[in-house]
Every structure is written in structure tokens, then in C-alpha cells.
């Protein structure tokens, strides 16, 4: 049932993102009759379809590996009212007390403040590639750049997440300590240079890792949610390890708990969970 007539709570741009991880209370589940179990699973399946039919909305689900949690959802949708309603409906869909919330994260998609601007790129073209502003080559490179940046902006703000099987989630903050390890006290130019190094490492994983960095400053207990998708755990382990040596992570990163999920369709998830 929808909450009647509340105005949507929309971000200035992008989407709200909720990671919702649950345990199954098997004691409560086992008290249900066979027919009630079937009804419960149908109710969840119907709800998932309904959520997925919402414009600009993606709902992913996972079996979570290790008993930190049993199953998880990742919801990407613009309106926080809808996100909140869907989260509560998902929690209750199998019946009261069956899904027990274990971990959650609220964040938003965001554009990066460190991306190269059109003006900066124009300066680089003129000074490093010695192209004359106004020349056809210059114009062509600018167009290519603008198209690339538009796709990049869209991927960050309005992501279309893959169905790759391995998902890794962890919260992260940038350090605000003493002894020069305060990210927020660094000049913008230095942060930008460091982030360029980070991106260089990241880009070597192109096609193997899809990363979605969502901002949670003011929304949850750390500053970002890091969601990585891969086809194997080896890629996850490799990128997180390699990033540890990159200065941004080595000097300034702090991490929360790590979760590994396996993305799968609902019938496989029910079978995996023996529901
Ligand atoms: O192409 C570009 O210009 C993208 C540049 C880029 C930004 C701005 C980028 C690229 N990231 C950016 C921002 Mn990232 N990222 C992480 C982690 O475990 C760790 O040590 C860190 C967790 C990983 C694994 C990762 C991967 N990134 C950020 C931010 C916001 C910082 C801020 O605003 O201060 C965080 C917290 C963060 C963390 N990053 C990439 C990757 C990968 C794989 C890329 C390359 C993406 C691509 O080009 O395909």
C-alpha cells in the first residue's frame, strides 16, 4: 500500500541508493505452513517486479557469502520516499519477522569534483598536444572528449549496473587525522592530482571491474559506499589490494565492513537460502 500523497524527495541530480542486507529467521520461517511459504515467496516476487517497473529504478539481489548476512538488495531509485517505502515492503514481504535487517547503507550517486573540465581539457590540448584552438583537429578532440565525459557523468549519476555475479560492498571515508593525513585540509590541486593517480590505477581494471562510488556524507556513518562488480573474486581482491598501495588509499582511506554477495535470480536465491 502506497503512502498517500507525499511529495517526492528527489536529489538535485542522480539517484538515492540503498544497500539492505538481511538474515533469515529460519525459526519463524519453519512455523509457516507450506501454502503460506508459497504465498510469501510469491509476494516477494511480485513486489520485486513492481519495484523494477518503477521509472529510473534498479533493484539487484544477492546471496551474501559468509554468515554476516544471508541475502541482500541494492536499490537505486530517485525518490527517497519510494526508496524508504520499498525498503520497508521488502523487509516485510516474506511475512513479519522472517527477514531480519542486519546491515544497511544509504547513499546517493554523485559526480566527481575531480573530473577534468572542458576548459581544462582545452588548455591541455593547446599546451601539450599543440593543437590550435579553432582548428578542425581541436574541435574533433573536444567533441570526443565531451561525449566521453557525458557518458562518464551518466554512468556515475544514473548507473546501469551489470548482472555480473560477484558484488563487493564496503563503506569508506577519507582520513581527517593529524600528521598531514587530513584529506580535507589538502589543497584542491593536490587532491585532484592524487585522484588522477587513483583513476589511473582504476582504469587498468576497465572491463573487469565495474565500480560505483556513492556519496554518504551526512547520510550514513562513513563518507562513501564502494560497490564493485566483477566476474570473479580474484578481480575484487586484486583491485582492492592494488588500491591499498595507491597514495589516496594508502594515506587517506579508512574502511568499514566488507561484504561479498553473489548476484542471482530470485528462484536461485530461494533455492540457495532453502526457502
Ligand atoms: O575515469 C575517471 O576519471 C574516473 C576517476 C575516478 C574518480 C573521480 C575513479 C576511478 N574513482 C573516483 C573517485 Mn574510484 N575507487 C574507490 C575504490 O579500496 C580502496 O582503496 C578504494 C575503493 C575503488 C576500488 C575504486 C575503483 N573512488 C572515487 C572516490 C571519491 C573520492 C572523492 O570524491 O574524494 C572514492 C571513495 C573512490 C574509491 N575508481 C576509478 C575505481 C576504478 C576501478 C576506477 C576506474 C573507473 C573507470 O575509468 O572505468
Boltz pocket constraint, residues with backbone or C-beta under 6 A from the ligand:
constraints:
  - pocket:
      binder: B
      contacts: [[A, 112], [A, 113], [A, 114], [A, 115], [A, 172], [A, 174], [A, 195], [A, 198], [A, 199], [A, 201], [A, 202], [A, 203], [A, 204], [A, 205], [A, 206], [A, 209], [A, 211], [A, 213], [A, 224], [A, 226], [A, 228], [A, 239], [A, 240], [A, 243], [A, 244], [A, 249], [A, 253]]
      max_distance: 6.0
